[in-house]
């Protein structure tokens, strides 16, 4: 038995849904990554990398090419995010990552990039049906995840809003694809995202107040 075969084997049955090992393990690591991101720990990136590697097998088993592509993007962006937080991050007073709200220009670029990317990927999935059985939701999650991780790597509070929008589509798609654990984890993601959003929001206001005080002095 290969590692991939074992990962795609059934772990247990929950509410009539068959939960596979890759779905359970990958999403559990993903939860840890989100919690680490909330705490602004640089270890969020290795955790996201590992989660992406495991979830490639889960989405491949469900024949969700968009999900596979999303996890491959997670792997690549996790490497970039690790580098960005190590080399380019600004330091907050407590020595961790300083966070801020995006400028209107940055928000516009994120929204335009997400819309254009979703249209392009969705069009590709529609033209090549074997890539995805549910092209537009798949494309939305694919591109939305990339936008969220780019915002996270730049320390933008909007990162949390992006994850909320991805979750709104990700929950029903995961359950409909037979990835029950992914669906349940998305619900837990929602709670973590709300707490993380509040934390980053408050810290961004504290950081802005500190900058204004320094300018006044």
Secondary structure, 3 states (H helix, E strand, C coil): CCHHHHHCCEEEEECCEEEEHHHHHHHHHHHHHHHHHHCCCCHHHHHHHHHHHHHHHHHHHCCCHHHHHHHHHHHHHHHHHHHHHHHCCCECCCCCECCECCCHHHHHHHHHHHHHHHHHHHHHHHHCHHHCCCHHHHHHHHHHHHHHHHHHHCCECHHHHHHHHHHHHHHHHHHHCCCHHHHHHHHHHHHHHHHHHHHHHHHHHHHHHHHHHHHHC
